[in-house]
Amino acid sequence: MSTLKSFIKNTLVYGIAAVLPKAINVFLVALHTKILPSTADFNTNTEYYVWAAYFNVLLTFGMETTFFKFFNAEKDKAQVLNTTFSIIALVAILLLTPLFFLADTIAPILEFSETSHFKILIITALLDTLVVIPFAYLRVKNKALNYAIFKTLNITVYAILNILFLWYLPTHGYLNNFNLFNNSSQVGYIFLANLIASGFIFILLLPLFSTFRIQLNFTLLKKMLHYSWPILIAGIAYITNENLDKLILPRYLNESIAGAYAGTYKLGVFMSLFITAFKLGAEPFFFNIAKQKNAKTTYALILEWFTILGSLIVLFIVSYIDFFASLLLKQPEYFETLAIVPVILLANLLLGIYNNLSVWYKNTGQTKYAMYFSILGGVLTITGLVTLVPIFGYMGAAWVTFGVYAVMMITSYLYGQKHYKTPYQVFKIIGLFLFTTALSFVSFYFFRGDFMVNTLFIIITLVFLYFSQQKFIKQRLVNR
């Protein structure tokens, strides 16, 4: 019982640590779209964090997940700890040091508007990489509360500094004497806030560094690298699927349109919050019931209800899209690209279904398929963007995201049924998805802003769902 209580407590704590930063970032999107002078500046901000995501994946090269695997499997845990920390630290320092000193050459190649932005990215990436294994060590030692406190402090410091640099200091005229960046835009102060927040957490974690030694066990390292490289490839493919459109659009269109697209894309955060919260609760549960007789039936039921709830979220956001847009997007320039929202929300719903379907390769130990599906998605993303963006502009990019996640979902389902046949209610799920899609596009293109009609759509959907799930709902009420 104590183990179960500990599991529930840790899941809740880790859930807060994962969801809270996303929630705070919702507020920061509103701040950034209000304060930054133009959508082009928002594009600069977006591109910075796309490169940061690529750096994160490349510098950790799958070793965080590998650390968890080997720490639990190997007898000499100190060797695993020291080898993992040492290789990540050495690779980060050896790669980032020359990049920092060659920043004047490399920054323009990557189309950074200022070399100082690139230098801040390099230092921040180094600090964030050095704390990866300390954070992993806290998790593996079941110090969930410590982990959550540090993660919460990081996003809190970052958010406070954003308010300070972007609103308070400029409002009171205190920022005029600094002139830290060449551009008059304040976008560089967002990156500076990130650097300071990362440095603050690095300093707080320094006492934990005494646990580590710079020590490489090459026999162990060889095994760890063999395990980690597919994770690295999958990580690169995932970042490409999620973010390459933000880098491609400015090259084919312009920074203003790309910035508006990136800002509007953030409306998908509401679906992202739902998927993250659902995944945190469902994933441990999937593994816990894996050996039960009715596990597959439960998986099918969970996917069905995930689709139901996700569809409601899509329809709710699209029905009141101007309200949600006004919460996050504080300048009218961003509203130009609102047409992508139904497509992106539906794409995220497909991604959520794909994540639920992943139970088959996790339960059968065939996680290599995660890499295959991610690579497939990455190839389709690159091909689709360079083909459709020149023709259809930013809508082409949105439809590529939708198409890629649809292909990944269908492919995973087909392989899953071959290796781990599960009684998913396929036709019911497809029908619900098509119903949501049709209603969402009717709402957006024909009744946008009509509160009465869109509220009627929500009521009709709820009634439809009630009757389609009437048997299940009555069973639950009887069993209570």
MARGUGU-161234 format. One record per residue (C-alpha): x, y, z. Coordinates in nm, 3 decimals. Layout:
REM MARGUGU-161234
px:py:pz
X:Y:Z
...
***
This chain:
REM MARGUGU-161234
px:py:pz
0.000:0.000:0.000
0.286:0.237:0.085
0.440:0.164:-0.258
0.110:0.253:-0.428
0.080:0.574:-0.226
0.439:0.663:-0.317
0.367:0.594:-0.685
0.055:0.814:-0.683
0.240:1.092:-0.499
0.536:1.084:-0.740
0.306:1.078:-1.044
0.120:1.382:-0.913
0.441:1.571:-0.837
0.598:1.491:-1.174
0.269:1.584:-1.338
0.278:1.928:-1.181
0.643:1.969:-1.285
0.552:1.881:-1.645
0.222:2.068:-1.683
0.303:2.387:-1.487
0.572:2.512:-1.730
0.328:2.468:-2.020
0.061:2.657:-1.826
0.299:2.944:-1.744
0.407:2.954:-2.108
0.045:3.023:-2.201
0.071:3.345:-2.001
0.410:3.425:-2.155
0.271:3.392:-2.509
0.019:3.663:-2.421
0.299:3.880:-2.279
0.525:3.829:-2.581
0.257:3.896:-2.843
0.157:4.212:-2.654
0.506:4.355:-2.591
0.712:4.252:-2.893
0.679:4.523:-3.158
0.602:4.294:-3.451
0.526:3.939:-3.559
0.878:3.933:-3.710
1.017:3.968:-3.356
0.796:3.681:-3.242
0.945:3.479:-3.528
1.295:3.559:-3.396
1.185:3.429:-3.057
1.035:3.115:-3.212
1.342:3.033:-3.422
1.567:3.072:-3.117
1.374:2.804:-2.928
1.361:2.573:-3.230
1.742:2.579:-3.240
1.747:2.534:-2.862
1.536:2.218:-2.903
1.777:2.079:-3.163
2.076:2.157:-2.939
1.905:1.983:-2.646
1.850:1.662:-2.844
2.198:1.660:-2.999
2.387:1.735:-2.678
2.207:1.474:-2.467
2.208:1.219:-2.758
1.962:0.986:-2.585
2.176:0.944:-2.275
1.911:1.058:-2.027
1.682:0.766:-2.114
1.988:0.540:-2.135
2.089:0.645:-1.785
1.754:0.529:-1.644
1.785:0.195:-1.826
2.142:0.119:-1.713
2.114:0.261:-1.361
1.840:0.007:-1.290
2.011:-0.279:-1.477
2.379:-0.247:-1.373
2.518:-0.346:-1.033
2.784:-0.073:-1.026
2.553:0.228:-1.025
2.837:0.473:-0.953
3.001:0.370:-1.283
2.677:0.436:-1.470
2.632:0.773:-1.300
2.989:0.889:-1.356
3.016:0.761:-1.714
2.687:0.919:-1.821
2.758:1.253:-1.659
3.117:1.259:-1.788
3.038:1.182:-2.151
2.754:1.435:-2.167
2.966:1.706:-2.001
3.271:1.638:-2.221
3.072:1.631:-2.546
2.886:1.951:-2.454
3.205:2.140:-2.366
3.401:2.013:-2.668
3.121:2.097:-2.913
2.994:2.424:-2.770
3.326:2.594:-2.693
3.435:2.625:-3.059
3.079:2.725:-3.156
3.092:3.010:-2.906
3.424:3.145:-3.036
3.310:3.104:-3.398
2.974:3.269:-3.328
3.042:3.562:-3.564
3.068:3.313:-3.852
2.804:3.058:-3.753
2.524:3.290:-3.632
2.462:3.445:-3.979
2.462:3.098:-4.139
2.183:2.991:-3.903
2.017:3.331:-3.973
2.032:3.465:-3.618
1.950:3.835:-3.626
2.224:3.907:-3.369
2.542:3.719:-3.279
2.472:3.790:-2.912
2.152:3.583:-2.935
2.353:3.287:-3.061
2.613:3.326:-2.785
2.338:3.332:-2.521
2.194:3.015:-2.677
2.535:2.840:-2.656
2.587:2.927:-2.287
2.227:2.836:-2.197
2.257:2.505:-2.385
2.574:2.422:-2.191
2.414:2.497:-1.854
2.097:2.304:-1.941
2.299:2.005:-2.063
2.516:1.990:-1.752
2.209:1.957:-1.528
2.041:1.681:-1.731
2.199:1.395:-1.534
2.163:1.569:-1.195
1.790:1.600:-1.269
1.779:1.239:-1.386
1.959:1.134:-1.068
1.693:1.306:-0.855
1.425:1.112:-1.042
1.597:0.775:-1.020
1.648:0.826:-0.645
1.273:0.901:-0.608
1.333:1.261:-0.501
1.025:1.374:-0.690
0.960:1.678:-0.469
1.316:1.811:-0.512
1.288:1.760:-0.886
0.955:1.944:-0.903
1.081:2.234:-0.687
1.384:2.293:-0.911
1.175:2.270:-1.230
0.913:2.505:-1.087
1.179:2.752:-0.974
1.329:2.748:-1.323
1.006:2.842:-1.502
0.910:3.087:-1.224
1.240:3.278:-1.245
1.213:3.280:-1.624
0.857:3.416:-1.610
0.940:3.685:-1.350
1.242:3.802:-1.551
1.025:3.820:-1.865
0.785:4.052:-1.682
1.077:4.252:-1.544
1.267:4.290:-1.874
0.972:4.328:-2.110
0.727:4.532:-1.903
0.842:4.672:-1.568
1.191:4.807:-1.651
1.094:4.958:-1.992
0.779:5.114:-1.843
0.986:5.291:-1.577
1.268:5.382:-1.815
1.528:5.165:-1.643
1.620:4.964:-1.953
1.739:5.257:-2.164
2.089:5.261:-2.018
2.166:4.893:-2.077
2.169:4.862:-2.458
2.274:4.497:-2.441
2.147:4.423:-2.791
2.191:4.600:-3.125
1.825:4.575:-3.222
1.579:4.809:-3.052
1.343:4.511:-3.008
1.327:4.360:-2.661
1.331:4.002:-2.791
1.692:3.952:-2.676
1.583:4.002:-2.315
1.365:3.689:-2.341
1.681:3.490:-2.419
1.869:3.667:-2.139
1.589:3.573:-1.896
1.627:3.211:-2.005
2.005:3.223:-1.950
1.971:3.370:-1.601
1.703:3.114:-1.504
1.924:2.829:-1.627
2.225:2.972:-1.443
2.023:3.004:-1.124
1.918:2.637:-1.133
2.274:2.532:-1.220
2.402:2.709:-0.906
2.130:2.551:-0.690
2.227:2.205:-0.819
2.601:2.253:-0.764
2.600:2.066:-0.427
2.467:1.763:-0.614
2.767:1.772:-0.848
2.984:1.646:-0.562
2.812:1.310:-0.616
2.967:1.282:-0.964
3.319:1.204:-1.082
3.473:1.267:-1.423
3.527:0.902:-1.503
3.465:0.699:-1.818
3.416:0.325:-1.826
3.465:0.261:-2.198
3.318:-0.091:-2.191
3.002:0.042:-2.029
3.001:0.350:-2.252
3.007:0.137:-2.566
2.694:-0.050:-2.449
2.523:0.273:-2.352
2.593:0.440:-2.686
2.461:0.133:-2.868
2.137:0.175:-2.671
2.117:0.555:-2.704
2.176:0.619:-3.074
1.823:0.512:-3.186
1.683:0.746:-2.920
1.894:1.028:-3.065
1.765:0.961:-3.418
1.405:0.946:-3.292
1.459:1.270:-3.100
1.592:1.456:-3.404
1.301:1.326:-3.612
1.051:1.433:-3.343
1.192:1.787:-3.323
1.181:1.804:-3.702
0.816:1.696:-3.706
0.727:1.951:-3.439
0.935:2.252:-3.539
1.083:2.248:-3.889
0.785:2.444:-4.025
0.889:2.738:-3.800
1.232:2.743:-3.971
1.104:2.679:-4.325
0.833:2.947:-4.342
1.060:3.255:-4.311
1.276:3.119:-4.595
0.982:3.081:-4.835
0.750:3.358:-4.715
0.866:3.634:-4.476
0.940:3.676:-4.107
0.618:3.862:-4.036
0.393:3.586:-4.171
0.615:3.322:-4.007
0.585:3.504:-3.674
0.207:3.529:-3.704
0.194:3.156:-3.788
0.413:3.071:-3.487
0.199:3.282:-3.256
-0.129:3.137:-3.382
0.019:2.787:-3.361
0.044:2.843:-2.984
-0.334:2.806:-2.960
-0.260:2.436:-2.987
-0.119:2.460:-2.633
-0.465:2.386:-2.491
-0.467:2.049:-2.665
-0.102:1.999:-2.568
-0.188:2.049:-2.199
-0.462:1.787:-2.227
-0.232:1.537:-2.401
0.047:1.591:-2.146
-0.185:1.551:-1.847
-0.349:1.244:-2.001
-0.013:1.086:-2.087
0.123:1.137:-1.735
-0.173:0.952:-1.588
-0.223:0.691:-1.860
0.133:0.578:-1.936
0.213:0.433:-1.590
-0.136:0.281:-1.583
-0.074:0.111:-1.920
0.231:-0.067:-1.782
0.062:-0.155:-1.452
-0.225:-0.344:-1.617
-0.021:-0.493:-1.905
-0.039:-0.847:-1.766
-0.407:-0.838:-1.678
-0.645:-1.050:-1.881
-0.862:-0.760:-1.999
-0.570:-0.516:-2.057
-0.631:-0.481:-2.431
-1.000:-0.411:-2.381
-0.905:-0.139:-2.131
-0.657:0.011:-2.377
-0.930:0.027:-2.640
-1.170:0.196:-2.398
-0.907:0.451:-2.293
-0.833:0.543:-2.655
-1.203:0.583:-2.724
-1.250:0.822:-2.431
-0.930:1.007:-2.514
-1.072:1.071:-2.863
-1.405:1.181:-2.715
-1.248:1.430:-2.474
-0.994:1.550:-2.731
-1.269:1.605:-2.989
-1.465:1.813:-2.739
-1.157:2.028:-2.673
-1.102:2.082:-3.047
-1.462:2.180:-3.106
-1.477:2.401:-2.795
-1.165:2.600:-2.895
-1.273:2.637:-3.258
-1.627:2.739:-3.159
-1.497:3.023:-2.940
-1.175:3.081:-3.131
-1.183:3.461:-3.118
-1.208:3.450:-2.739
-0.912:3.212:-2.704
-0.713:3.406:-2.963
-0.771:3.729:-2.772
-0.633:3.563:-2.457
-0.300:3.476:-2.621
-0.260:3.696:-2.926
-0.257:4.061:-2.827
-0.200:4.221:-3.169
-0.431:4.202:-3.474
-0.145:4.091:-3.705
-0.160:3.742:-3.554
-0.527:3.696:-3.646
-0.429:3.681:-4.014
-0.324:3.316:-3.972
-0.611:3.192:-3.751
-0.721:2.954:-4.029
-0.446:2.712:-3.923
-0.600:2.658:-3.577
-0.862:2.391:-3.665
-0.598:2.202:-3.867
-0.333:2.221:-3.592
-0.578:2.120:-3.318
-0.692:1.818:-3.520
-0.329:1.734:-3.595
-0.251:1.739:-3.222
-0.550:1.513:-3.160
-0.403:1.266:-3.411
-0.069:1.291:-3.230
-0.245:1.213:-2.902
-0.409:0.906:-3.058
-0.067:0.800:-3.191
0.078:0.833:-2.839
-0.201:0.610:-2.704
-0.138:0.352:-2.975
0.229:0.336:-2.873
0.132:0.095:-2.594
0.177:-0.196:-2.838
0.550:-0.149:-2.901
0.618:-0.055:-2.539
0.447:-0.367:-2.407
0.614:-0.594:-2.663
0.960:-0.438:-2.617
0.978:-0.335:-2.983
1.060:0.030:-2.916
1.268:0.041:-3.234
0.938:0.111:-3.411
0.918:0.445:-3.230
1.236:0.541:-3.415
1.103:0.409:-3.747
0.777:0.601:-3.716
0.959:0.920:-3.614
1.198:0.893:-3.908
0.904:0.835:-4.141
0.741:1.148:-3.997
1.063:1.347:-4.033
1.106:1.252:-4.400
0.742:1.333:-4.475
0.772:1.666:-4.289
1.076:1.778:-4.489
0.929:1.661:-4.821
0.589:1.808:-4.749
0.718:2.148:-4.636
0.949:2.207:-4.933
0.670:2.094:-5.168
0.356:2.256:-5.024
0.478:2.577:-4.857
0.588:2.740:-5.189
0.242:2.661:-5.329
0.001:2.704:-5.037
0.204:2.916:-4.794
0.145:2.878:-4.422
-0.169:2.665:-4.475
0.053:2.416:-4.657
0.270:2.393:-4.345
-0.034:2.331:-4.124
-0.167:2.057:-4.352
0.175:1.892:-4.360
0.161:1.866:-3.979
-0.186:1.712:-4.002
-0.084:1.470:-4.278
0.235:1.357:-4.105
0.060:1.274:-3.778
-0.220:1.099:-3.968
0.031:0.876:-4.149
0.224:0.803:-3.827
-0.100:0.716:-3.646
-0.228:0.486:-3.922
0.110:0.315:-3.963
0.141:0.254:-3.589
-0.214:0.115:-3.577
-0.153:-0.128:-3.865
0.175:-0.256:-3.721
0.020:-0.269:-3.374
-0.265:-0.489:-3.491
-0.010:-0.724:-3.645
0.206:-0.756:-3.332
-0.041:-0.679:-3.047
-0.400:-0.704:-3.169
-0.622:-0.475:-2.964
-1.002:-0.437:-3.003
-1.006:-0.065:-3.080
-1.344:0.075:-3.185
-1.199:0.192:-3.516
-1.518:0.292:-3.695
-1.654:0.471:-3.391
-1.328:0.666:-3.350
-1.310:0.750:-3.721
-1.675:0.858:-3.719
-1.619:1.080:-3.416
-1.307:1.233:-3.572
-1.484:1.305:-3.901
-1.785:1.448:-3.715
-1.556:1.679:-3.513
-1.362:1.779:-3.824
-1.674:1.866:-4.022
-1.834:2.060:-3.735
-1.510:2.248:-3.663
-1.469:2.367:-4.020
-1.836:2.461:-4.049
-1.804:2.656:-3.725
-1.487:2.836:-3.835
-1.576:2.919:-4.195
-1.951:2.979:-4.170
-2.038:3.071:-3.811
-1.721:3.218:-3.665
-1.810:3.462:-3.389
-2.174:3.348:-3.373
-2.200:3.258:-3.004
-2.551:3.109:-3.023
-2.486:2.878:-3.319
-2.152:2.759:-3.189
-2.294:2.692:-2.843
-2.567:2.491:-3.017
-2.293:2.290:-3.193
-2.138:2.209:-2.853
-2.476:2.101:-2.711
-2.551:1.885:-3.017
-2.210:1.718:-2.981
-2.263:1.651:-2.610
-2.606:1.497:-2.681
-2.459:1.288:-2.963
-2.179:1.165:-2.736
-2.420:1.087:-2.454
-2.636:0.863:-2.671
-2.334:0.697:-2.835
-2.185:0.621:-2.492
-2.515:0.573:-2.307
-2.453:0.208:-2.224
-2.108:0.277:-2.079
-2.225:0.579:-1.877
-2.516:0.386:-1.725
-2.282:0.101:-1.629
-2.052:0.345:-1.451
-2.344:0.501:-1.263
-2.477:0.161:-1.157
-2.131:0.049:-1.036
-2.074:0.358:-0.822
***
